[in-house]
Amino acid sequence: MDFNTGHGYLLIGGLILVGAGLLILSLIVNLHVAHSVRDDVRHREKLLEYYRNIFSQLGVILIGIGVSLFIFFFQQNYQDQRKRETELQQVLAKLAARVARGAPVIETLGEFDEVLDEGGAYVGPEHGGSNAAISAKGPELAKQVEKILLVERDIDLRDFDILNLSRDLEATFVVNELDPKLWFNIVRDESEIKYATTQIALDYKDLQDTIGGEAVEAAVANPEKERKIKQEVLDIFYDADLLRLRSRQFLGRACWLFSKGRGFVTLPPADAIEADARSQQEWIDRSKPMLTQSKSGSSDCFKLLRYGQAH
């Protein structure tokens, strides 16, 4: 029985109305019984008494069923509301934990920022990017390789597993009420973060294999090796840029949702956060006004992204 769509209310109301109608009908029949007694029509009197009893009994039974269903529904609805409130509180608590634990992880992305945004904000070569991270050659490429090898030691890619919100939502009512596009984007970001961390680890291995046992400067001095090293560096940059964009997009969205409290369940997607961007800088510029106005604790959501801050 689906009370949420109103069918349950119609059934209860119908039972009570039919029951009340039968009781009224039994009163009318009872008047005819009185007339039969006065007129001493014994056969009709017995027949009418039979109908009166049937109508009154059915009326009482239907009203009783209707009232019982109403009480049951009221109790069930109260329990469902309590369960919903409890689940919502748990989801908000987990959401707060994801944001709090994710912020320090996002802070480590600053090391990728320093390398990727050298000479201007990084834009992938497929979109016409040409900053120093992309154009470096020769000695500059050797310095770049030294930097990204340091980044490999400083960033633990396993820490990005904390950026997973879907596991907190998938077993709750929230997943059924959350906007489908919002849910899809949450899962997409998690998937691409996982993909990026896996690929970066493989990219670094390929870079190390390409360099071999030589010093970086010596390896880059070899034109054939330089070409291969350059390609491995660009692969690292591509995946590192994907990681930082999706990680910041994930944390920014999570913080924005948390800032809305219990009402986050009914929120439509925010284009400033959800719309696709060609680069991280484009997404940062678009989302910054909204995230700056959204608060998480004593800080705003944009500050949690640790973008452009000293490290």
N, C-alpha and C positions, 0 to 999 in steps of 0.2 A: 504494500500500500504506500503510495507516494504522497506524503503530506506536503512536501515542499512545492509541488506543482498545484496544490489546491484540491486534488482529487479526494484526499482524506477528509478535508473539511466538508466537501459536498456529500460524501457518504454519511458522515456523522449527522450533518444537518438534515439529510434526507430521512435517515432512520428516525430521528426525533420528531420530524414533521409528520411522517406517516404514522408513527405511534400516537402522537397527539390527535391526528385525524381519526384514528380508530377509536380512541377514547371518547371523542365527541360523538362519533357515530353510535357508540354503545349507549351514550346518554339519550340520543334520539330514539334508539330502539327501545330503551327502557320506558320512554313515554308511551310508546305503542303497547308495551306490556301492561302498563297501568290502564290504558283504555280497554285492553282485552279482559283484564280482571273485572273492571266495572261492567263490561258488557257480558261477562260470564261466558267468554269464548275460550274454553279450556285448551282446545287443540292449538289455536293460534298463539295462546299465551305461552305454552310450552315451547313452541317453535321459536318465538321471539326471544324467550329467555335463553335458549340455546345460542342464538346469534349474538345476543348481548354479551354473554359470557365469553364467547370466542373473540369478539371484537375487543373487549376490555382486556382480556388476557394477552392477546397479540400486541395491543397497544402498550401495555406495561412492559412486555418483553422487549419490544423494539426500542422503547425509551431507555430501558435499562442497558441494552446493548450499546446504544448511542452514548449514554453517559459514561459507561465503562471504557469505551473506546476513547472518549475525550480525556478521561483521567489518565489512561495509558499513554496517549499521545503527549499530554502535557508533561508527564514524568520523563518520557523518552526524549522529548525535545529539550527538557532541562538538562538531562544527562549529556545529550549531544552537544549542547552549548558549553557545558563545563569541560567536556573532552576537547572541544574546539579551542577554548580559551587556554587550556593546559598545553595543547600542542603548539598553539601560536606563541605562547611564552617560551616554550622550549626552542622553537625555531628562531625566535629573536635572540635568545641567549647564545645559540650556536652561531648565528649570523654575526653577533658582536665579537665572538671568539675568533671567527674567521678573519674579520677585519683587523682585530688587534694583533693576531699572530701573523697575518699576511703583510702588515706594514713593514716590519723589519726585513722580511724577505724582499719586498719591493725595493727597499733602500739599497740593497746590493746591486740593483740594476744600474745604479749610478756609474759603476765601473764600465759597463757596456756603453752608457751614454757618452763618456769621455772619449771613447775610441770611435764610436759610430758617428758622433756629431762633430768630429774634428773638421774645421773649415766650413761649418754650417750644418743645419739640420739634415740628417740622413734621409734620403729618398732612394728607394730601390732603383737600380739601373734600368729596370723595365719601365719605370715611370720618368726616366730622364735624369735621374740623380747623378751628380758629378762632384760631390764634395771630396775632401782629402781622403776620407775613408775608402772611397771608390777609386780615385785617380792615382793614389800613391804607387810609385815604382822605385826600383833601385834601392838606395840607402833609406829612403822614406818608407818603403815597403818593409825593409828589415826592422826598422824601429817599430813599425805597426805590428809586426809579428811578435816582437818582444813584449809589447804591451798586452796583446790578447792572450799570450801564454801566461802572463802574470794574472790576468783576469780568470783564467781557467783554475788557477790555484786558490783564488780568493772567493769564488762563488761555488757553493754546493748546490747543484741543480736539483738534488733530491728534496731540498727545502720547498720547492715550488709545488710539491704535492699538497701543501696546506691550502692551496687555492682550488678548493673543490667544495662547492656549495650544494651540488645536486644530490650528494649522498645524504645531506641533512634534510632535504625537502622531499625526496622521492617516496618516502613511506608515510607522508603526512597528507592532510587534506589540501595543503597549500598548492601542491603540484596540480591539483584539479581546478583550482580557482585562479592561479597565476596566468597572466596573459600568455598565450602560446608562443608569441614571438619572443617575449622576454625569456621564457623557459628555454626555447631553442637557442637563443644567444648565450645563455649561461652555459649550457651543455657544449655549444660550439667552442666557446673560449676555453673551457676546461680541456677539451679534446686537442685544441691547437697548442695550448701550453704544454700538454703531455707530449705532443708530437715534436714541438720545438726543443724541449729539454733532451729528448731522445736523440734528435738529429744533431744537436750541438755537440753532444758527447762523441758521436760518430765523426763529425766534422773535425773535431780536435784530434782524434786518432788519425784521420787521413792526413791532416797537416803534419803531425809528428812523423808519420811514415814517409811523407814526401820530403821533409827536411833530412830525414835519416839521422846519422850520427854527427853530421857536420854542424859547425857554428852557423847561426842564421845568416850572418853577413856573407859567409862563403857560399851558402846554398843559393842565396839570392843573386850572387855574382854569376852564377851559371844561368844563361838565358833560358835553357829548356826547363830547368828547375824553377826559375823565377815565374815562368808562365803557369806552371802547375801550382806553385805556392800561392800565386795571386788568385787562382780559381778557388783554392781551398779557403783562402781568407774571405773571399766574396760569399762563399757558401756559409761560413760562420756568421758573417754579418747579416745575411738574409735571415737565418734562423734566430739569431740574437735579436734582431729587430722585431721579428714576429713574436718572440717571447716577451719582450718588454712592452709591446703594444697590447697584446692580449692580457698580460698580467695586470697592467695598469687599468685597462678597460674593465677587467673582472673586479678588481678592488674598488675602483671608482663606482661601479654599479652596485656592488655589495654595500658600500658605505652609504650611497644615496638611498638604497632601499631601507637600510637600518635607520636612517635619519627620519623616515616617514612613520616609524613606530608600527603599530598594529595595522595601519591602513595600507602598508606596502603590498598586501595581497591583491588589492583591487587596482593597483597602479597600471596605467598604460605605459608602453615603452617610451623612454625619453629619447627623441631623435638626436639630441646633443651627445648622448652616450652611445646609442645603438647604431646610428647610421655608419655605413662603411667609410673608411678614410684611406687615402692613398699612402699616407705616412703617419708616423706617430705624432709629428709636429702638427699636422692638420687636425688630428683628433684632439690633441692637447688644447689647441687654440679654440676649438669648437666647444669642448666640454668644460673648460675652465670656469666660465661664469656660473654655470649650474652647480658644479662641484664646490666652488668657493662658498656658495650660499647654503650648502648642505652641511650640517654639523654631525660629528661623531665624537661624543664626549666634549673635551675642551678644544678640539681642533676641527678645522673644516676638512671636507673630503679631498680637496685638491692637495693640501699639504701632505696628506698620507701617501700620495703618489711619489713623493720625494723627487720630483722632477725639477732640474735646474737648481738644486740646493747643494751646498758645499758638502763634501764627503770626508 
